[in-house]
Amino acid sequence: MCIHSQIGSVAYHDLLRLLQDDAASDLRGTATRVTVKGRVFWYDKYRVGTEMEQHNIGPESDALRVRLAAAADRRAEQTRLVRIFRAGDSPMPRP
């Protein structure tokens, strides 16, 4: 068993949290609950051409539900700001 320093352990858990936040906030489609062999997982389901694709977000947990809710809130806020921007007859900036 490998024992890490306290700093290494904290860095690992911070990195894990950031990666989990990123996985939950980088949705291309719709977050969907799927039961596999009696366990519940969340998948990001989206369309590519005529095919449906899915990407595993992670197993169901309270923390993941909070991350998905926060991602939905960020997406709603982004949509609201884009609508306000367009309503002002402003040209959309080019990426």
C-alpha positions in Angstrom: 0.0 0.0 0.0 1.3 3.4 -1.0 1.1 6.1 1.6 1.1 9.7 0.4 1.9 12.9 2.3 -0.9 15.0 3.4 -0.2 17.6 0.7 -0.2 14.8 -1.9 -3.4 13.4 -0.6 -5.1 16.8 -0.6 -3.8 17.5 -4.2 -5.2 14.1 -5.3 -8.7 14.8 -3.9 -8.7 18.3 -5.3 -7.8 17.0 -8.8 -10.4 14.2 -8.5 -13.1 16.8 -7.6 -12.1 19.1 -10.5 -12.1 16.2 -13.0 -15.5 15.1 -11.7 -16.8 18.7 -12.0 -15.5 18.9 -15.5 -17.1 15.6 -16.5 -20.5 16.8 -15.2 -20.2 20.3 -16.7 -18.9 19.2 -20.2 -22.2 17.7 -21.3 -22.8 17.5 -25.1 -26.4 16.3 -24.7 -28.8 15.2 -22.0 -27.7 13.6 -18.7 -29.6 10.3 -18.4 -29.9 7.8 -15.6 -29.2 4.2 -16.7 -29.5 1.0 -14.6 -26.8 -1.6 -15.4 -26.8 -4.9 -13.5 -28.7 -3.3 -10.7 -26.5 -0.3 -10.3 -27.4 3.2 -11.5 -25.1 5.3 -13.6 -25.4 8.7 -15.3 -24.6 9.0 -19.1 -24.4 11.9 -21.4 -26.5 11.0 -24.4 -26.2 13.0 -27.6 -26.7 12.6 -31.4 -23.9 12.4 -33.9 -25.4 12.5 -37.3 -28.1 9.8 -37.3 -26.6 7.8 -34.4 -27.1 8.2 -30.7 -23.9 8.2 -28.7 -23.4 8.0 -24.9 -20.6 8.8 -22.6 -20.4 7.6 -19.0 -20.4 10.4 -16.5 -20.2 8.2 -13.4 -22.1 6.2 -10.8 -25.1 7.8 -9.1 -24.2 9.7 -6.0 -25.4 12.8 -4.1 -22.3 14.7 -5.2 -22.8 13.9 -8.9 -26.5 15.0 -8.7 -25.3 18.3 -7.2 -22.7 18.7 -10.0 -25.3 17.9 -12.7 -27.7 20.5 -11.1 -24.9 23.1 -11.1 -24.1 22.3 -14.7 -27.8 22.8 -15.7 -27.8 26.1 -13.8 -24.7 27.3 -15.7 -26.2 26.2 -19.0 -29.5 28.0 -18.2 -27.6 31.2 -17.3 -25.5 31.0 -20.4 -28.7 30.7 -22.5 -30.3 33.6 -20.7 -27.2 35.8 -21.4 -27.1 34.9 -25.1 -30.8 35.7 -25.5 -30.2 39.1 -23.8 -27.2 39.7 -26.0 -29.1 38.8 -29.2 -32.2 40.9 -28.2 -30.0 44.0 -28.1 -29.3 43.6 -31.9 -25.6 43.0 -31.1 -23.6 40.9 -33.6 -22.5 37.6 -32.1 -18.7 37.5 -31.5 -16.8 35.0 -33.6 -15.0 32.3 -31.7 
